[in-house]
Amino acid sequence: MADRFDIGDIIRMKKPHPCGSREWEVLRVGADFRLKCEGCGHQIMVPRKLVEKNTKEIRKKA
């Protein structure tokens, strides 16, 4: 489970960001994740547990 996410991956979350986008780019992986909204560019820090719980799909970086 720890190697499931990599920097640069695009993840699709269950709930949308207020801008309407559900897709986030992974910028940092660890106990906390830094995610960047693909719609508006807003960056957030989220605990690993919430990211693992709310992720619907992972698109690996090409």
N, C-alpha and C positions, 0 to 999 in steps of 0.2 A: 504494500500500500504506500510505503514511503516514496517509492520511485515512480509513482503514478503521474505526478505533475513535474514538468520541466519548465525552466525559464523560456519564455517565448511562446508557450502553448496558448491557444485560445480556448477558453472554457465557456460553456453556455450554462447559465444559472437558471434555477426554477422561477425566481421572481425578477422582474425587470428593474433596472435603475430608473429613477424619475425621468430621465431623458427618453426612456422607451427602449433602450438597448438591453439585451440579455447577454451579450457577449463581452468578455473581459480578457485582457492579455495578462499573463502571469509575468510579473517583473521580479519577484523575490519569492523564494520557497524556504520554509523553515517552520518553526513553531507558529509563526504568523506569515501570512501571504501578503504581498503588495500586489494589488490588481489595478489595471488601468482600463476604464470603460472605453469600449471601441466606438461608442456613439459620440461622447462629448470630451473624452480625454481625462476625466476626473480620476484621481488616484486615491485608493483607500487601503488601509491595513485591516486584514480580517484574520481571526484565529483559524488555524488549520482545521479544527473540528467543524466549524461552520462551512468552510469551503468544501470539505469532503461530503458533508451532509446535503448541501444545496446544489451540487454540480450535477447537471443532467448529461452533459456530453463534453468530451475533450477532443479537440482537433490539434494534432501534433504539428509543430512548426516544420515547414518543408525543408 
